[in-house]
């Protein structure tokens, strides 16, 4: 469980990232007025996808999935390209589970 300090840091980061995405980068399908707006799954998925889209072309360069997976969690300035991070390894492991599930379901989307 996160400490109160860690939770406040996460909330502050979310406010900042979503604000930049909305005001400066043109992601305006949803307006984030309160941090509680992120409890709406449509809003949170929209801003999460917007952040990944922005990271995938960070600094005007096409980025690898490994870059934006790491950057999503640690920030783009903290990514170490030589680091085979545990975040990337967990991502690959999780992705393989979904691909196995997709094959079992005949390429259909199964949410539940």
C-alpha positions in Angstrom: 0.0 0.0 0.0 1.2 3.5 -0.8 2.1 5.9 1.9 0.1 9.2 2.1 3.2 11.0 0.7 3.5 8.6 -2.3 -0.3 8.9 -3.0 0.0 12.7 -3.0 3.0 12.5 -5.4 1.0 10.2 -7.8 -2.0 12.5 -7.7 0.1 15.5 -8.3 1.8 13.8 -11.3 -1.5 12.7 -12.7 -2.9 16.3 -12.5 0.2 17.7 -14.2 0.3 15.1 -17.0 -3.4 15.3 -17.8 -3.3 19.1 -17.6 -0.4 19.2 -20.1 -2.2 16.7 -22.4 -5.3 18.8 -22.3 -4.0 22.3 -22.5 -0.8 22.0 -24.5 -1.1 18.9 -26.6 -4.7 19.1 -27.8 -6.2 16.0 -26.1 -9.6 17.6 -25.4 -12.2 14.9 -25.7 -12.6 15.1 -21.9 -11.9 18.0 -19.6 -10.3 17.1 -16.3 -11.6 19.6 -13.8 -11.0 17.5 -10.7 -8.6 14.7 -10.1 -11.7 12.6 -9.1 -12.7 12.8 -12.8 -10.1 10.1 -13.4 -12.4 7.7 -11.5 -14.6 7.7 -14.7 -13.2 4.8 -16.7 -13.7 6.6 -20.0 -11.7 9.6 -18.8 -8.9 7.6 -17.3 -8.6 5.4 -20.3 -8.6 8.4 -22.6 -5.8 10.2 -20.8 -3.8 7.0 -20.4 -4.0 6.3 -24.1 -3.2 10.0 -24.9 -0.1 9.7 -22.7 1.0 6.6 -24.4 0.4 8.2 -27.8 2.5 11.2 -26.8 5.3 9.0 -25.3 5.4 6.9 -28.6 6.6 10.1 -30.4 8.4 11.7 -27.5 10.8 14.5 -28.7 9.6 14.1 -32.3 11.0 10.6 -32.7 9.2 7.3 -33.1 9.8 5.3 -29.9 9.8 1.6 -29.3 7.1 0.0 -27.1 9.9 -0.7 -24.6 10.6 3.0 -24.3 7.0 4.1 -23.7 6.3 1.2 -21.3 9.2 2.3 -19.2 8.4 6.0 -19.7 4.8 5.5 -18.7 5.9 4.4 -15.2 9.2 6.3 -14.6 8.9 9.4 -16.9 10.5 9.8 -20.3 13.6 11.5 -18.9 14.3 8.6 -16.6 14.3 5.8 -19.2 17.6 3.9 -19.6 17.6 2.2 -23.0 20.3 -0.3 -21.9 18.2 -1.4 -18.9 16.1 -4.6 -19.4 13.8 -3.3 -16.8 11.4 -5.4 -14.7 8.6 -3.2 -16.0 9.3 -4.2 -19.6 9.6 -7.9 -18.6 6.3 -7.8 -16.7 4.7 -6.1 -19.7 5.9 -8.8 -22.1 4.7 -11.5 -19.7 1.2 -9.9 -19.3 0.9 -9.3 -23.1 1.7 -13.0 -23.8 -1.1 -14.0 -21.4 -3.6 -11.8 -23.4 -2.3 -13.2 -26.7 -2.9 -16.8 -25.4 -6.4 -15.7 -24.3 -7.1 -14.1 -27.7 -6.1 -17.4 -29.5 -8.4 -19.4 -27.3 -11.3 -17.0 -28.1 -10.7 -17.0 -31.8 -9.4 -13.4 -32.0 -12.5 -12.0 -30.3 -12.3 -9.5 -27.4 -13.1 -11.0 -24.1 -13.4 -8.6 -21.2 -14.9 -10.8 -18.6 
